[in-house]
């Protein structure tokens, strides 16, 4: 099995036209961006002033909350799989396919601040995650995991084995949850090896999100549709929502009680942490890959690819990228 980011079509090589859709309660506006391919990951800056996207065109794109393009960061050789903001919002880390270096972008000055080169990441860097206090940066590649001290930029741990589909720090930074090929692990950040293991028969963990209070983990299953909510202290299943129509590719907590999730067939779900459906919607002809919540502006961003039905084969083919910013009510409606 491949890491989460590699699930999303590594053979994309043609530039497609992308439409950025901006929605509010009363209207929808669209603006054409420069030709580019789909979106692997979306991430709001901590202050909510910027939206960054990781793209298969080998670039990192930056937008304002109204969806206006601000900057494009170039330097990776191939698809950019993952991005993550430093807690102070000054820096943005990015990782790319077939590229052993992690790039750290200085956002205020719009320049490359640093390249972290780790030859152990032979096939590239698939995930980058900054710790909540900004003191550590974790990265994962194919069967490779390492953490750096962000003051000295020296490795904290030896390179360890492990291919992760997703990884997320707990809000207090004391734990790092990772979804592996076999189980969901909540590791102590002191050594990244010891901790709780959730190994449930028939469960194949994929996307991960922590509740803001750190009490719960929401996860998806890479083989079966569904959303699972775990008690982070006891590693027991708290609730599940199994009415999804396709694999959930990403999810995020809106607050301690509500979870937004997106799926491969373009469905968007808003559920409560007890597994109850609040509302849902479908973005037709899209494959959604990433979702991010902006609490300051109360905006939700979803990204992926746009599809259309081929008349000859009657199959869905990818025709462009998809990126939408909207209010939560405009995206999923009201119950």
C-alpha positions in Angstrom: 0.0 0.0 0.0 1.1 3.6 -0.7 1.1 6.6 1.6 -2.0 8.8 1.7 -0.6 11.3 -0.8 0.5 8.6 -3.3 -3.1 7.3 -3.4 -3.9 10.3 -5.5 -2.7 9.5 -9.0 1.1 9.8 -9.5 0.8 9.7 -13.2 -0.7 13.2 -13.5 1.6 15.0 -15.9 -0.5 17.3 -18.0 -1.4 20.8 -16.8 -5.2 21.3 -16.5 -7.2 24.5 -16.1 -8.3 25.1 -12.5 -11.4 26.9 -11.4 -11.4 28.4 -7.9 -15.0 28.5 -6.6 -15.8 31.0 -3.9 -19.2 30.6 -2.2 -21.0 32.6 0.4 -24.6 32.5 1.7 -26.1 34.2 -1.2 -23.9 33.9 -4.3 -21.2 32.0 -6.0 -18.3 33.7 -7.9 -15.7 32.0 -10.0 -12.3 33.1 -11.1 -9.9 31.3 -13.5 -6.4 30.7 -12.2 -3.2 29.9 -14.2 -3.3 26.4 -15.6 -2.3 23.8 -13.0 -3.2 20.3 -11.9 -5.2 19.2 -8.9 -4.8 19.8 -5.2 -3.2 17.4 -2.8 -3.5 19.3 0.4 -5.0 22.6 1.7 -3.9 24.4 4.8 -4.9 27.7 6.4 -2.3 29.8 8.2 -2.8 30.0 12.0 -4.1 33.6 11.7 -6.5 32.7 8.9 -5.0 35.2 6.5 -3.6 32.8 4.0 -4.6 29.5 2.3 -1.7 27.4 1.0 -2.2 24.4 -1.4 0.1 21.6 -2.3 -0.1 20.9 -6.0 1.0 18.3 -8.6 2.4 21.1 -10.7 5.5 21.0 -8.3 4.5 24.3 -6.8 3.0 25.6 -3.5 0.2 28.2 -4.1 -0.8 30.9 -1.7 -4.2 32.6 -1.6 -6.0 35.2 0.5 -9.3 34.3 2.2 -11.2 35.7 -0.7 -9.5 33.3 -3.0 -7.2 35.8 -4.8 -3.8 34.4 -5.7 -1.0 35.9 -3.8 2.2 33.9 -4.5 3.6 30.7 -6.1 6.6 29.1 -4.5 8.7 27.1 -7.0 11.6 24.8 -6.4 10.4 21.2 -6.0 11.2 19.0 -9.0 7.9 17.0 -8.9 4.5 16.9 -7.2 4.2 18.7 -3.9 2.4 16.3 -1.6 2.3 18.0 1.8 2.4 21.4 3.4 2.2 22.6 7.0 2.4 26.0 8.7 4.7 26.9 11.6 2.5 27.9 14.6 3.5 31.6 14.3 2.5 31.6 10.6 5.9 32.9 9.4 7.0 29.7 7.7 5.5 27.0 5.5 7.1 23.6 5.2 6.6 21.5 2.0 7.5 18.0 0.9 7.6 16.5 -2.6 7.7 13.3 -4.6 11.2 11.9 -5.5 12.8 14.8 -3.6 14.8 14.1 -0.4 14.7 17.7 0.8 12.1 19.6 2.8 11.7 23.2 1.9 10.9 25.9 4.4 9.3 29.0 2.9 9.6 32.5 4.5 6.0 33.7 3.9 6.4 37.5 4.8 9.4 37.8 2.5 8.1 35.3 -0.1 11.5 33.5 -0.3 13.0 30.0 0.4 14.3 30.2 3.9 15.9 26.7 4.2 16.3 23.3 2.6 16.5 20.3 4.9 18.2 17.5 3.0 17.8 14.0 4.3 19.2 11.4 1.9 17.2 8.7 3.8 14.0 10.0 2.0 14.8 8.2 -1.2 11.4 8.4 -2.7 10.5 11.8 -1.4 8.7 13.4 1.5 5.1 12.6 1.7 4.0 14.2 5.0 5.3 17.3 6.9 3.9 18.3 10.3 5.0 21.1 12.6 4.6 20.6 16.3 2.1 23.0 18.0 4.9 24.8 19.9 7.0 25.1 16.7 10.0 23.4 18.2 9.8 20.2 16.0 9.1 19.3 12.4 8.2 15.7 11.6 8.4 14.2 8.2 7.5 10.9 6.7 8.4 9.2 3.4 8.3 5.7 2.1 9.3 3.5 5.1 11.1 6.6 6.5 10.3 8.9 9.5 12.4 11.6 11.1 11.9 14.6 13.4 14.0 17.8 13.4 14.7 20.5 16.1 13.6 23.7 14.4 16.2 25.9 16.3 19.3 24.0 15.3 17.6 22.1 12.4 19.4 19.0 13.6 17.6 15.6 13.7 16.1 14.7 17.1 15.8 11.0 16.4 17.6 8.5 14.1 15.8 7.7 10.9 13.2 5.1 11.7 11.2 2.7 9.6 7.5 3.3 9.0 5.3 4.4 6.1 2.5 6.6 7.4 -0.8 7.5 5.6 -1.3 10.4 7.8 0.2 11.9 11.0 -1.0 14.7 13.3 0.3 16.2 16.5 -2.0 16.4 19.5 -3.0 20.0 20.3 -0.6 20.1 23.3 2.2 18.5 21.3 2.8 15.7 23.7 1.6 13.0 21.3 1.9 12.2 17.6 -0.8 10.1 16.1 0.1 8.1 12.9 -1.9 5.8 10.7 0.3 2.9 9.5 -0.3 0.0 7.2 -1.6 -2.1 10.1 -2.8 0.2 12.9 -3.4 3.6 14.4 -0.7 4.6 16.9 -0.6 7.5 19.4 3.1 7.9 20.2 4.7 9.9 22.9 6.6 12.8 21.4 9.5 12.1 23.8 10.7 9.2 21.7 8.1 8.6 19.0 8.1 4.9 19.7 6.2 4.2 22.8 2.5 4.8 23.2 -1.0 3.5 22.5 -1.8 1.2 19.6 -5.3 0.9 18.2 -5.4 -2.4 16.3 -9.0 -3.3 15.5 -9.9 -6.3 13.3 -10.8 -5.1 9.8 -9.7 -1.5 10.5 -7.4 0.2 8.0 -6.6 3.7 9.3 -6.1 6.5 6.9 -6.8 10.2 7.6 -6.4 11.6 11.1 -7.7 14.7 13.0 -7.5 15.7 16.7 -10.3 17.4 18.5 -9.1 20.9 19.6 -9.4 19.8 23.3 -7.1 16.7 22.5 -9.7 14.3 23.9 -10.7 12.6 20.7 -9.3 11.4 17.4 -11.3 11.2 14.2 -10.1 8.8 11.6 -11.2 7.2 8.3 -10.7 3.8 6.8 -8.7 3.6 3.5 -10.6 0.5 2.3 -14.1 1.0 3.6 -16.3 4.1 3.8 -16.8 5.4 7.3 -15.6 7.8 10.0 -14.4 6.6 13.4 -14.1 8.7 16.6 -11.7 7.4 19.2 -11.2 8.3 22.9 -7.6 9.4 22.8 -6.9 8.6 26.5 -8.3 5.0 26.5 -7.8 4.1 22.8 -11.4 2.9 22.7 -13.9 3.5 19.9 -16.2 6.3 21.0 -18.5 6.5 17.9 -18.7 5.7 14.2 -20.5 7.1 11.2 -20.8 4.5 8.5 -23.2 6.1 6.0 -20.5 7.5 3.8 -20.7 6.6 0.1 -17.0 6.4 -0.6 -13.6 6.5 1.2 -13.1 9.5 3.4 -9.9 11.1 2.2 -9.6 13.9 4.8 -11.4 15.3 7.9 -11.0 18.1 10.4 -12.7 19.2 13.6 -14.7 22.4 13.3 -14.9 22.6 17.1 -14.7 20.0 19.9 -18.1 18.6 18.8 -18.3 18.8 15.0 -16.3 17.1 12.3 -16.1 18.0 8.6 -15.1 15.2 6.2 -14.6 14.9 2.4 -14.6 11.8 0.2 -13.4 10.4 -3.1 -16.8 10.8 -4.7 -17.1 14.5 -3.9 -19.3 14.1 -0.8 -18.9 16.5 2.1 -20.2 15.5 5.6 -20.7 17.4 8.8 -21.1 15.0 11.8 -21.0 15.3 15.5 -18.4 13.5 17.5 -21.1 11.0 18.7 -21.5 9.8 15.1 -24.7 11.7 14.2 -25.1 13.2 10.8 -25.7 17.0 11.0 -25.8 17.7 7.2 -24.2 16.6 3.9 -23.8 17.6 0.3 -22.2 16.5 -2.9 -19.9 18.4 -5.2 -20.7 16.7 -8.5 -17.9 15.5 -10.7 -15.1 16.0 -8.1 -12.7 13.9 -6.2 -12.0 15.6 -2.9 -8.6 15.1 -1.3 -8.2 17.7 1.5 -10.3 19.9 3.8 -9.2 22.7 6.2 -11.2 24.9 8.5 -10.5 28.6 9.1 -12.0 29.6 12.5 -11.2 33.3 12.2 -13.0 33.8 8.9 -15.4 30.9 9.5 -14.4 29.5 6.0 -13.9 26.0 4.9 -11.6 25.0 2.1 -11.8 21.8 0.1 -9.4 20.7 -2.7 -9.1 17.9 -5.2 -9.6 17.3 -8.9 -12.5 17.9 -11.2 -13.8 15.0 -13.3 -16.1 14.5 -16.2 -17.7 11.4 -17.8 -15.9 10.3 -21.0 -18.5 9.7 -23.7 -16.5 6.9 -25.3 -15.7 4.9 -22.1 -18.4 6.2 -19.8 -15.7 6.5 -17.1 -14.7 9.5 -15.1 -11.6 11.2 -16.3 -9.7 14.0 -14.6 -10.1 17.4 -16.4 -8.7 19.9 -13.9 -8.1 21.0 -10.4 -10.7 21.9 -7.9 -10.4 24.3 -5.0 -13.4 25.9 -3.2 -13.6 28.3 -0.3 -17.0 28.8 1.3 -18.9 29.2 4.6 -19.7 25.9 6.3 -23.5 26.4 5.7 -23.0 27.2 2.1 -20.9 24.0 1.6 -23.0 21.4 3.5 -26.3 23.2 4.0 -28.3 23.3 7.2 -29.8 20.2 8.9 
